[in-house]
């Protein structure tokens, strides 16, 4: 195992000390990132992740120091040097080192290779518990690095055996800390596009689901989620993950419902066949 | 000029590359800071700044790796090594390097010495322009590093010759990006304590003002600020700074009013005599 990272033109060991203490990502929280992985050695939905990364950069007014082609070549090099069959990639673009702590001069661009996140086959059959949390993300369409609430609540989540937070405000639900929310109502598959990061897994699931369910994109509410028969969340690491409990409220049968299972299987087919 | 920084037990040149790319301050925005300076070579209101820093750390559940005494000894060493008559200090405490990007293992503590911020004697007599901006800071009592909106708006502020943003939501005003707001109504000096970072300059100004004005702490509103005769802001770098214009609306006479001037002079007396 030999994970490397790209940093402003160089390829370095993953644990190199590379950043100065006046990086705007550190001192001003002015940074964005993205995270995705390979299946069968091929970066999953690269076009979509790159497009989202470009979009985040545009919204933060940060110039991208690499073209899509250059970035892909770096991915390939990092993947090869890792010697691993599969890797995860974390892109980080910060405002860069700034003499006055305000002006962006030249962004810092880091591409990290990382070990795959822990898989949770048990979670996918049994479902996860999430805690309702009153919050709506700032600049939700940008994948900023602001995850203060998630880190702050990490201990309480552990104590309550919850896997994530469900953000809601004035009853309206937006997303989990790092994933999107869906629920079923009869044959309707319902999800929101308000105050969310547009997940790539969300996009793939919507593509898959459209031949099987009536898809409804509209604002969604905590009160209706609590009464739904099946609720699930999607992310690059969670795939299609049933939500079996929201706070104290058990959802449906308290495990993965049949429609969620069906989508899970279809999504996992896509992964198994990726690049083939 | 030789500015140094303290980092986890070492004293290093200010531009050393010290941080790995898995620092939770960088990848999760999980970091806090404080900023203050010397007058006559003595850190201004050290007790207050340290107390606030401790409070921020407690609210983020980050253990402080140094005692107050140890931190002060480091300030003294950094100040001496700078060879400068006056310096500014920036404390940064991040969640530290984290293997999984979520769990805090050991915070990174950085103390930077920096050049003094630019003084603005012209601003203090003529006043500054600020732009109303609909926003309320998340976790306002913690001096987190989340200044994304300030950086995002830096260009527009420049274009509109504005020096800062005035945060308001549903008409209620909280603070500027990095400073507190006051206004006069007759002999009442009014400021808010809702959704604000409790400024040390704010505290000193309240101490000074109490023998001269009736001090009222209550929610304040944009509509009343726009009609006020004198509005000013306080911060460690702005001291007592008149606000002459909010968006397109000129405030009072469009320059520093007499009561603001009086407080300015009293505050600057405190600075001149600091440590004497």
Interface residues (C-beta under 8 A of the other chain):
Chain A: X5 X7 X14 X15 X16 X17 X18 X19 X20 X21 X22 X23 X24 X25 X26 X27 X28 X29 X30 X31 X33 X60 X61 X90 X92 X94 X95 X102 X103 X104 X110 X112 X138 X139 X144 X145 X146 X147 X148 X149 X150 X151 X152 X154 X155
Chain B: X5 X7 X14 X15 X16 X17 X18 X19 X20 X21 X22 X23 X24 X25 X26 X27 X28 X29 X30 X31 X33 X60 X61 X90 X92 X94 X95 X102 X103 X104 X110 X112 X138 X139 X144 X145 X146 X147 X148 X149 X150 X151 X152 X154 X155
